[in-house]
Amino acid sequence: MKRREFITLVGDAVAAWPLAAGAQQNDRMRRIGLLLGATEQHDPESQARIMAFRHGLGAFGWTEGRNIRIDYRFGGGDADRIQTHAAELVNSAPDLIIANSSPVVAALQRATRTIPIVFAIVNDPVGQGFVASLAHPAGNITGFTLIEFEMIGKWMELLKEMAPRIRRTTLLFNPVTAPYYPRFLRELGAVSTTLATELVAAPVQDKVDIEGAVAEVAREPGGGLITGADPFIVTNRALALSLAERYQLPAIYQFRLFAAEGGLMTYGPDSADIFRRSASYVDRILKGAKPADLPIQQPTKFEFVINLKTAKAIGLTIPPSLLARADEVIE
């Protein structure tokens, strides 16, 4: 099912969600905050994640406006705005906060050690110091990760299979919003050796940096592009996509939305599904469970999407083996 169809179906179903059989009835309205780090309110990715989260809550008998209130905040990939929103949510003293992206979790961790925090779509929570371990988080934070590090090398493999003439692959990332990038570079570096492909790190922190980095990739033939799945890149995806199109660069991204908006291909976890699953921890915490006792969960659904129109536009013939493995082909 395409993401657009998913949003429509869920949106139509919101008003009709019944209370789950045997769901706990609550004497008072429960309050949670939700802070998305990368997107704005009307961004299609935001809407897909919010709809999935509401659907997940509905399965446990939580209906917005009936027995639960959600205060929404959107970071737009801006570290200062994220910090401000995090402080606002903590000061409002909700029962729980849903945190999306590493900068959001970091800001909330600085602001509170008591309000339960469930993160959705965060990389390397142990390495970043958010939790003590995957099995035993400790503290007031638990949640659902995005990237399994074993899959990172797959991005380069898919890119090389799509465009065999690639000799240099550049990883585009913001070191501020993606502090876990050294691990990405290590995983990609190990694969680049076997593929006889040079790996280039391209840290960026503003739009001028993005323009310069992508232009450098295209400076010589044989360049390919991988973008990091961090809030800054997601927020500035339109620029990254337009530059890849302008320079006719083979590129791979992590979220399906990039392919839907013109990116060559994407491979990564289903972000909406992660938000849907995060509702199960909200339900358990609101019913008395402690975040410290809830192990970190990893993705269970993955999407490989190819944009056939984009491939043709940049002169690529998609190998049949790739088409056969794609979960979706956008024509």
C-alpha positions in Angstrom: 0.0 0.0 0.0 1.3 3.4 -0.9 1.8 6.0 1.9 -0.8 8.3 0.3 -3.4 5.5 0.4 -2.4 4.7 4.0 -3.0 8.3 5.1 -6.4 8.4 3.4 -7.5 5.1 4.9 -6.4 6.1 8.4 -7.8 9.6 8.1 -11.2 8.1 7.1 -11.1 5.7 10.0 -10.1 8.0 12.8 -13.7 9.0 13.6 -14.8 5.4 13.7 -12.1 3.9 15.9 -13.9 1.9 18.6 -12.5 1.3 22.1 -10.5 -1.9 22.1 -12.2 -4.8 23.8 -11.2 -4.8 27.5 -9.3 -1.5 27.2 -8.7 0.3 30.5 -11.2 3.1 31.2 -9.7 6.3 32.6 -11.2 8.7 35.2 -9.3 11.6 33.8 -8.0 13.0 30.5 -4.3 11.9 30.1 -1.9 14.3 28.5 1.1 13.6 26.3 3.4 15.8 24.3 4.7 14.9 20.8 7.7 16.7 19.4 8.8 15.9 15.8 12.3 17.0 15.1 12.5 17.1 11.3 9.2 18.2 9.9 6.6 20.9 9.9 2.9 20.5 10.8 1.6 20.1 7.3 4.5 18.1 5.9 3.2 14.8 4.5 5.8 12.8 6.5 4.5 14.5 9.7 0.9 13.6 8.8 1.8 10.0 8.0 3.5 9.6 11.3 0.8 11.3 13.4 -2.0 9.3 11.7 -0.1 6.1 12.4 0.4 7.0 16.0 -3.3 7.8 16.4 -4.2 4.5 14.8 -1.8 2.7 17.3 -3.4 4.5 20.2 -6.9 3.7 19.0 -6.0 0.0 19.1 -5.5 0.3 22.8 -8.6 2.3 23.5 -7.1 5.8 23.6 -9.0 8.3 21.5 -7.8 11.9 21.1 -10.2 14.3 22.7 -12.0 11.6 24.6 -9.5 10.2 27.1 -6.2 11.5 25.8 -4.9 14.9 24.8 -1.9 15.4 22.5 0.1 18.6 22.4 2.0 18.7 19.1 5.2 20.5 18.4 7.3 20.6 15.2 11.1 21.3 15.2 11.6 21.8 11.5 15.2 20.6 11.8 16.1 23.7 13.8 18.1 23.0 16.9 17.0 26.2 18.7 13.4 25.6 18.0 13.6 22.1 19.2 15.2 23.3 22.4 12.4 25.8 22.9 9.6 23.3 22.3 11.2 20.7 24.5 11.3 23.2 27.4 7.6 24.1 26.7 6.5 20.5 26.8 8.4 19.7 30.0 7.1 22.8 31.7 3.5 21.8 30.9 4.1 18.6 32.9 2.4 16.0 30.7 2.0 12.4 31.6 4.5 11.4 28.9 6.4 12.8 25.9 6.9 11.2 22.4 10.3 12.3 21.1 11.2 12.1 17.4 14.9 12.3 16.4 18.2 12.5 18.4 18.2 16.3 18.9 14.7 16.1 20.5 15.7 13.3 22.9 18.9 15.2 23.8 16.9 18.4 24.6 14.3 16.5 26.6 16.9 14.6 28.5 18.5 17.8 29.6 15.1 19.2 30.6 13.7 16.3 32.7 14.8 13.1 34.3 11.3 12.2 35.6 8.7 12.6 32.9 8.5 9.4 30.8 9.9 9.8 27.3 9.2 7.4 24.5 11.4 8.0 21.4 10.3 7.1 17.9 13.0 7.0 15.1 16.3 7.5 16.9 19.7 6.1 16.0 22.2 4.6 18.4 20.4 5.5 21.7 23.1 3.7 23.7 26.0 5.4 22.0 24.4 8.7 22.4 23.9 8.1 26.1 20.1 8.2 26.1 19.8 4.7 27.6 22.0 2.3 29.5 21.4 -0.6 27.2 18.9 -1.9 24.6 17.6 -4.6 27.0 17.6 -2.4 30.1 17.2 1.3 29.3 17.3 2.6 32.9 16.1 6.1 33.7 13.0 7.7 32.2 13.7 7.1 28.5 12.8 4.1 26.2 11.6 3.7 22.6 12.0 2.6 19.0 15.1 2.9 16.9 15.4 3.6 13.2 18.6 2.2 11.7 20.0 -1.2 12.3 23.7 -0.6 11.6 24.0 -3.8 9.7 21.8 -2.4 7.0 23.9 0.8 6.4 26.3 -1.0 4.0 23.3 -2.0 2.0 22.8 1.6 0.8 26.1 1.6 -0.9 25.6 -1.9 -2.3 22.2 -0.9 -3.8 23.7 2.3 -5.2 26.5 0.4 -6.9 24.1 -2.1 -8.3 21.9 0.6 -9.7 24.9 2.5 -11.2 27.9 0.2 -11.6 30.1 3.0 -12.9 30.2 4.8 -9.5 33.7 5.2 -8.2 33.1 7.6 -5.3 30.2 7.7 -2.9 29.5 10.7 -0.7 27.6 10.6 2.6 25.8 13.9 3.1 25.0 14.5 6.8 24.8 17.2 9.5 27.1 16.4 12.4 25.0 18.5 14.8 21.6 16.7 14.1 23.3 13.4 13.3 25.9 12.9 16.0 26.0 9.2 15.3 27.5 9.8 11.9 30.9 8.2 12.7 29.2 4.8 13.0 27.6 5.4 9.6 31.0 6.2 8.1 32.6 3.1 9.6 29.9 0.8 8.3 30.0 2.4 4.8 33.8 2.4 4.8 33.9 -1.4 5.3 31.6 -2.0 2.3 33.3 0.6 0.1 36.6 -1.4 0.2 34.9 -4.6 -1.1 33.1 -2.5 -3.9 36.3 -0.7 -4.9 34.4 2.6 -4.2 35.9 5.6 -2.4 33.9 6.9 0.5 33.7 10.7 1.0 32.3 12.4 4.1 30.4 15.6 3.4 29.3 17.3 6.7 26.8 20.2 6.1 25.1 22.7 8.4 23.3 25.0 6.0 21.8 25.2 2.5 25.0 26.7 1.1 26.9 23.7 2.4 24.5 21.3 0.7 24.8 23.1 -2.6 28.6 23.0 -2.4 28.8 19.4 -1.3 26.5 18.1 -4.0 28.3 20.2 -6.7 31.6 18.6 -5.5 30.1 15.1 -5.9 29.2 16.0 -9.6 32.6 17.6 -10.3 34.0 14.4 -11.8 32.2 11.5 -13.4 31.5 8.4 -11.2 30.0 10.1 -8.2 27.1 8.8 -6.1 25.2 10.2 -3.2 23.9 8.9 0.1 22.0 11.2 2.5 21.8 10.7 6.2 18.3 10.3 7.8 18.8 13.2 10.2 16.3 16.1 10.9 18.4 18.7 8.9 18.5 16.6 5.8 14.8 15.6 6.0 13.9 19.3 6.4 16.0 20.3 3.4 15.2 17.3 1.2 13.7 19.5 -1.6 17.1 21.1 -2.1 19.0 17.9 -2.0 16.6 16.2 -4.4 16.7 19.1 -6.9 20.5 19.2 -6.8 20.7 15.5 -7.5 18.4 15.9 -10.4 20.3 18.9 -11.7 23.6 17.1 -11.7 22.0 13.8 -12.7 23.5 12.0 -9.7 22.6 8.4 -8.7 21.5 8.8 -5.1 19.9 6.7 -2.3 17.9 8.0 0.6 16.3 6.4 3.7 12.7 7.4 3.8 10.1 6.5 1.2 9.0 10.2 1.1 12.2 11.1 -0.8 11.4 8.7 -3.6 7.8 9.9 -3.7 9.2 13.5 -4.2 11.6 12.6 -7.0 14.5 10.7 -5.4 16.0 7.8 -7.3 15.5 5.2 -4.6 15.1 4.7 -0.9 15.8 1.8 1.5 15.0 2.0 5.1 12.4 1.2 7.9 8.8 2.2 7.5 8.7 5.3 9.6 4.9 5.4 10.0 5.0 1.8 11.3 7.5 2.8 14.0 5.2 5.5 15.2 2.3 3.1 15.2 4.2 0.7 17.3 5.3 3.4 19.8 1.7 3.7 20.9 2.1 0.3 22.6 4.6 1.8 25.0 2.5 4.9 25.6 -0.3 2.6 26.6 1.8 0.5 28.9 3.4 3.6 30.6 0.0 5.3 31.1 -1.2 2.1 32.7 1.7 2.0 35.2 4.8 0.6 33.5 8.2 2.3 33.9 10.3 3.2 30.8 13.3 1.6 32.6 11.6 -1.8 32.3 10.7 -1.5 28.6 13.5 -2.7 26.3 14.4 -0.7 23.2 12.6 -2.0 20.1 14.1 -2.1 16.6 12.3 -1.7 13.2 10.3 -4.7 11.9 9.1 -3.3 8.5 11.4 -2.1 5.7 10.7 -0.4 2.4 12.8 -0.5 -0.8 11.3 2.0 -3.3 12.5 2.9 -6.8 11.5 5.9 -8.8 11.4 4.7 -12.4 10.9 8.2 -13.8 13.9 9.6 -12.1 16.1 6.7 -13.2 15.1 7.3 -16.8 15.7 11.1 -16.4 19.3 10.6 -15.3 20.0 7.9 -18.0 20.0 4.8 -15.8 18.6 1.4 -16.8 17.4 -0.4 -13.7 18.7 -3.9 -13.4 15.9 -6.5 -13.4 17.3 -7.9 -10.1 16.6 -4.5 -8.4 13.1 -4.2 -9.8 12.3 -7.7 -8.6 13.3 -6.8 -5.1 11.5 -3.4 -4.9 8.5 -3.1 -2.6 7.3 -0.3 -4.7 8.1 1.2 -8.1 7.0 4.8 -8.7 6.3 5.4 -12.4 
